[in-house]
Amino acid sequence: MIRNISVGIDVGSTTTRVVVGEFLKGEKNPKVIGVGESETLGMRHGYVTNSSLVATSIENAVKIAEKTSNIRIKRAFISLSGTTLRSEISTGGTIVSKADGEVTSLDINKALQDCEDNLNLDNKKIIHMYPISFRLDGKEVLGRLEGMRGTKLEARALFVTYSKVHLEDLLGAVAEAGVETIDVVASPVAISTVALSEKQKIVGVALVDIGDQRTSLSVFENGLLVSTYTFSIGSGDITNDIALGFKIPLEKAEDLKLGNITEEISKKKLDEIVEARLCDIFESIENNLKKIKRSELLPAGIVFVGGGSDTPGLVELSKTTLKLPSSIGNTDMFGNVKTKLRDPSWFTVLGLLNNKKENTNYSDSSLNNFFKDVKNAIKSSIKQLMP
């Protein structure tokens, strides 16, 4: 009997997580049959600084996941996060090709390709592409476009991009760990499949993923991703501020950040330190919401995920500062079952399992060629090392 297995790997700046899922007939969500995690070494702000250390981190997490799942992991979906993850909107157009003016899928693809051609892709790689809107002879078209008649088709699309060098380094480390990359998925896209409802994504919601060294803001509206941006402030900065403020080791500062308070410290001073850094994060969020004209205009508010989302006082301060409904993300993947995977820090890798059923448009040929280039580069490096 052939089993329908999916594997996700999330290489974070501090922790590498691996989840093995099995899709069972008739079930909405995959059943998690194995997990593994290890400390990440050789990463900074989401990019590789030491490929060998990152490869070892992946190997360690994979081995644990293999042991718990009794599955040999050879291929996996890989998440992308870090400060070079960005979104850009581009426009393009084409003349309808058929003589009778009927719009076909070929015309739509040509218009979207023109959008891509109009992008400045210096040192960047397209990870996802989402059509936002179409206009036919100057009039916006809602719903199905194929079959309509006109002369000029215009398109507007959002592209999620990532540093070409950073992507190459990460995929190289994954390959060095003995794992083949099936596809790459932007972390916010993966998280949205398990932490956001369709209703939230339709009415308008901001997904904020607070990692150790970076925070990403992604906005969804009308069921589509409309913006994503990553900046270099994370929960680790809160820990560092506490350590400096109280002159204590980082381990103790982390405990204080999570609310494990002793009588030795001033609760008021601790709150001031935490709030100051959270306000820096909220200021970056607010600035980006203003840029896309969504400040105070998201009915479903803000959903916080990631390891930093468990910082005490986060939700209350967000409501006051950003003037939007705020909550910590949760998932219905596990029903009533109690599991550590309910922690928002696992949502990225859990979302990778759902990649099979995601109706996402990828720049397939571009990415496939990129994967081949990386494989060839790795083979070339190995040959050079051989006697």
C-alpha positions in Angstrom: 0.0 0.0 0.0 1.4 3.4 -1.0 1.3 6.0 1.8 0.7 9.6 1.0 3.5 11.2 3.0 4.6 14.9 3.2 7.6 16.4 5.0 8.2 20.0 6.0 11.5 21.5 7.2 11.7 25.0 8.8 15.2 26.2 9.4 14.8 29.0 11.8 17.6 31.3 13.2 17.6 29.4 16.5 15.6 26.2 16.0 15.3 23.8 13.0 12.0 21.9 13.0 10.9 18.9 10.9 7.4 17.4 10.7 6.3 14.3 8.9 2.6 14.1 8.0 0.5 11.5 6.3 -2.7 12.2 4.3 -5.3 9.7 5.1 -8.3 9.1 2.9 -11.3 11.2 3.9 -9.4 13.3 6.4 -9.2 17.1 6.0 -5.8 17.6 7.6 -2.7 15.4 7.5 -1.9 13.2 10.5 1.4 14.1 12.1 3.4 10.9 12.5 6.8 12.3 13.3 8.6 15.4 14.5 12.1 16.5 15.1 13.8 19.6 16.3 17.4 20.8 16.9 19.3 23.9 17.7 20.1 25.9 14.5 23.8 26.8 14.2 25.2 28.8 11.3 22.2 31.1 10.6 21.6 34.8 11.2 18.4 36.8 10.5 17.2 33.9 8.4 20.2 33.6 6.1 23.1 31.1 6.1 26.4 32.2 7.6 28.0 28.7 7.8 26.6 26.0 5.4 28.2 23.0 7.2 26.7 24.0 10.6 23.3 24.5 9.0 23.5 21.2 7.3 24.3 19.5 10.6 21.4 21.2 12.3 19.1 19.9 9.6 20.6 16.4 9.8 20.0 16.3 13.6 16.4 17.3 13.3 15.8 15.0 10.4 17.2 12.0 12.3 14.8 12.6 15.2 11.9 12.9 12.8 12.9 9.7 11.1 13.1 7.9 14.4 9.7 9.1 15.6 7.9 8.5 12.3 9.8 5.4 11.2 10.0 7.0 7.7 13.2 7.6 5.8 13.2 11.2 4.8 14.6 11.9 1.4 12.6 14.8 0.1 10.9 17.8 1.8 9.2 21.2 1.4 11.4 24.0 2.7 10.2 27.2 4.3 11.7 30.6 3.5 11.9 33.5 6.0 14.4 36.2 6.8 15.0 39.8 6.1 15.2 39.4 2.3 11.6 38.0 2.0 9.6 40.8 0.3 6.5 41.3 -1.8 6.3 43.5 -4.9 3.3 44.5 -7.0 3.7 44.8 -10.7 1.4 45.5 -13.7 1.4 44.3 -17.2 -0.7 43.7 -20.3 -1.2 42.1 -23.7 -3.4 42.3 -26.7 -6.0 39.5 -26.9 -4.7 37.0 -29.4 -7.9 35.5 -30.9 -9.5 37.3 -33.9 -12.9 37.3 -32.3 -11.5 38.9 -29.1 -12.3 36.0 -26.8 -9.9 35.9 -23.8 -8.1 32.6 -23.3 -5.8 31.2 -20.7 -2.9 32.0 -23.0 -3.8 35.7 -22.9 -4.0 35.6 -19.1 -0.6 33.9 -18.9 0.9 36.5 -21.3 -0.4 39.4 -19.2 1.0 37.9 -16.0 4.3 37.1 -17.7 4.4 40.8 -18.7 3.9 41.7 -15.0 6.9 39.5 -14.2 9.0 41.0 -17.0 8.4 44.5 -15.6 9.9 43.6 -12.2 13.4 44.5 -11.2 14.8 41.1 -10.2 18.4 42.0 -9.6 19.7 39.4 -7.2 16.1 38.2 -6.4 14.2 35.1 -7.1 10.4 34.9 -7.5 8.9 32.4 -4.9 5.2 33.0 -5.4 3.0 34.9 -7.8 -0.6 35.9 -7.0 -2.9 37.6 -9.6 -4.6 40.5 -7.9 -6.9 42.0 -10.6 -7.6 42.2 -14.3 -8.9 44.9 -16.6 -10.4 44.3 -20.0 -10.5 47.3 -22.3 -10.1 49.5 -19.2 -12.9 47.9 -17.1 -12.2 45.8 -14.1 -13.2 42.1 -14.4 -14.6 40.3 -11.4 -14.8 36.5 -11.4 -14.0 34.3 -14.4 -12.1 36.1 -17.2 -11.9 33.3 -19.8 -14.6 33.5 -22.4 -15.1 37.3 -22.2 -14.4 39.4 -25.3 -12.2 42.5 -25.6 -9.0 43.9 -27.2 -6.6 44.8 -24.4 -6.0 42.8 -21.2 -4.3 44.3 -18.3 -3.1 42.5 -15.1 -1.9 43.4 -11.7 -0.1 40.8 -9.7 1.9 40.4 -6.4 5.2 38.6 -6.4 6.9 37.3 -3.3 10.7 37.4 -3.8 13.8 36.2 -1.9 17.5 36.9 -2.2 18.9 34.6 -4.9 22.2 34.1 -3.0 20.4 33.4 0.3 18.1 30.9 -1.4 21.1 29.2 -3.1 22.9 28.9 0.3 19.9 27.4 2.1 19.1 24.9 -0.6 22.8 24.0 -0.7 22.8 23.3 3.1 19.6 21.2 2.7 21.2 19.2 -0.1 24.4 18.8 2.0 22.1 17.3 4.8 21.0 14.6 2.3 17.5 16.0 1.6 16.1 16.9 -1.8 14.0 20.1 -2.0 10.6 19.5 -3.5 9.6 23.1 -3.4 10.1 26.2 -1.3 7.3 28.1 0.4 7.4 31.5 2.0 6.9 31.2 5.7 3.8 33.5 5.9 2.1 31.5 3.1 2.7 28.3 5.0 1.5 29.7 8.3 -1.7 31.1 6.8 -2.9 27.6 5.9 -3.1 26.5 9.5 -3.5 29.7 11.5 -5.9 31.8 9.5 -9.5 31.1 8.5 -10.8 31.8 5.0 -13.2 34.4 6.5 -10.2 36.3 8.1 -8.3 36.3 4.8 -11.3 37.6 2.9 -12.3 40.5 5.2 -8.7 41.6 5.9 -6.1 40.4 8.5 -2.5 40.9 9.4 -0.4 37.9 10.2 2.7 38.8 12.4 5.3 36.2 12.8 7.8 37.1 15.6 10.9 35.0 15.4 14.1 35.2 17.5 15.9 37.6 15.1 13.3 38.9 12.7 9.6 39.7 12.5 7.4 39.4 9.4 4.2 41.2 8.6 1.8 39.7 6.0 -1.6 41.2 5.0 -4.4 39.1 3.5 -7.5 40.6 1.9 -10.2 39.2 -0.4 -8.6 35.8 0.2 -5.3 36.9 -1.3 -1.9 37.8 0.1 -1.5 41.6 -0.7 1.7 42.4 1.1 4.6 40.8 3.1 7.5 42.5 4.7 10.3 41.3 7.1 12.3 43.5 9.4 15.3 42.8 11.7 13.7 42.9 15.1 12.7 39.8 17.0 12.0 38.4 20.4 15.7 37.8 21.0 16.1 41.6 21.1 13.7 41.7 24.1 15.8 39.0 25.8 19.0 41.0 25.1 17.5 44.2 26.5 16.4 42.5 29.7 19.9 41.0 30.1 21.5 44.4 29.7 18.9 46.2 31.9 19.3 43.8 34.9 22.9 42.7 34.2 21.9 39.1 34.2 22.7 36.0 32.0 20.7 35.5 28.8 19.2 32.3 30.1 17.7 34.1 33.1 16.6 37.0 30.9 14.7 34.6 28.7 12.9 33.3 31.8 11.9 36.8 32.8 10.7 37.6 29.3 8.3 34.6 29.5 6.9 35.8 32.8 8.9 33.6 35.2 9.5 36.5 37.7 11.3 36.3 41.0 11.3 38.7 43.9 14.8 39.8 43.0 13.7 42.1 40.1 11.5 45.1 39.6 8.3 44.1 37.8 7.8 47.7 36.7 11.3 48.0 35.2 10.8 44.6 33.4 7.5 45.8 31.9 9.1 49.0 30.7 12.0 47.1 29.0 9.6 44.6 27.3 7.1 47.3 26.2 9.9 49.5 24.8 11.1 46.8 22.4 7.5 45.6 21.5 6.7 49.2 20.6 9.7 49.2 18.2 8.1 46.1 16.5 4.6 47.7 16.5 6.1 50.9 15.0 7.5 48.9 12.1 4.1 47.2 11.7 2.2 50.5 11.7 4.6 52.1 9.2 4.1 49.3 6.8 0.3 49.2 7.2 0.3 52.9 6.5 2.3 52.3 3.3 -0.3 49.9 2.0 -3.2 52.1 3.4 -4.4 49.4 5.8 -3.7 51.2 9.1 -6.6 50.6 11.5 -8.6 49.1 8.5 -8.3 45.3 9.0 -11.6 43.9 10.4 -10.0 40.6 11.4 -7.2 42.5 13.1 -3.8 41.1 13.8 -2.9 37.4 14.5 0.5 36.8 16.2 2.5 33.7 15.7 6.1 32.5 16.1 8.2 31.9 19.2 7.9 35.6 20.3 4.1 35.6 20.3 4.1 34.1 23.9 5.6 37.3 25.3 3.3 38.4 28.2 1.4 41.6 27.5 1.8 41.4 23.7 -1.8 41.2 22.8 -3.0 44.0 25.2 -0.2 46.4 24.1 -1.0 45.6 20.4 -4.6 46.5 20.8 -3.7 49.8 22.4 -0.9 50.8 20.1 -2.2 49.5 16.7 -5.9 50.1 17.5 -6.9 46.7 15.9 -8.3 43.5 17.3 -5.4 41.3 18.3 -4.9 37.6 19.2 -2.5 34.8 19.4 -2.8 32.4 16.5 -4.2 28.9 17.0 -5.0 25.9 14.8 -7.8 23.4 14.5 -5.5 20.8 12.9 -5.5 18.6 16.0 -9.1 18.8 17.2 -9.1 18.3 21.0 -5.8 16.5 21.1 -3.2 18.2 23.4 0.2 18.5 21.7 3.2 20.8 21.8 2.6 21.4 18.0 -0.2 23.8 19.0 2.6 26.3 19.9 2.7 29.0 17.2 6.4 28.4 16.7 5.5 25.2 14.9 2.9 26.7 12.5 5.4 27.3 9.7 6.5 23.7 9.4 2.9 22.4 9.9 1.8 24.7 7.1 4.3 23.1 4.8 2.5 19.8 5.0 -0.6 21.5 3.4 1.5 22.7 0.5 0.1 19.8 -1.7 -3.4 21.1 -1.5 -2.6 24.8 -1.7 -3.9 26.4 -4.9 -0.9 28.7 -5.1 0.7 29.8 -8.4 4.4 29.3 -8.5 7.0 30.5 -11.0 7.5 26.7 -11.7 9.9 26.8 -14.6 12.0 29.5 -13.0 12.3 27.6 -9.7 12.9 24.2 -11.3 15.7 25.6 -13.3 17.1 27.2 -10.1 17.0 23.9 -8.2 18.9 22.3 -11.1 21.5 25.0 -11.0 22.0 24.5 -7.3 22.3 20.7 -7.7 24.9 21.2 -10.5 26.8 23.7 -8.4 26.9 21.2 -5.5 28.1 18.4 -7.8 30.8 20.7 -9.2 32.0 21.6 -5.7 32.2 17.9 -4.8 34.2 17.1 -7.9 36.7 19.9 -7.1 37.3 18.4 -3.7 37.9 14.9 -5.1 41.6 13.9 -5.6 
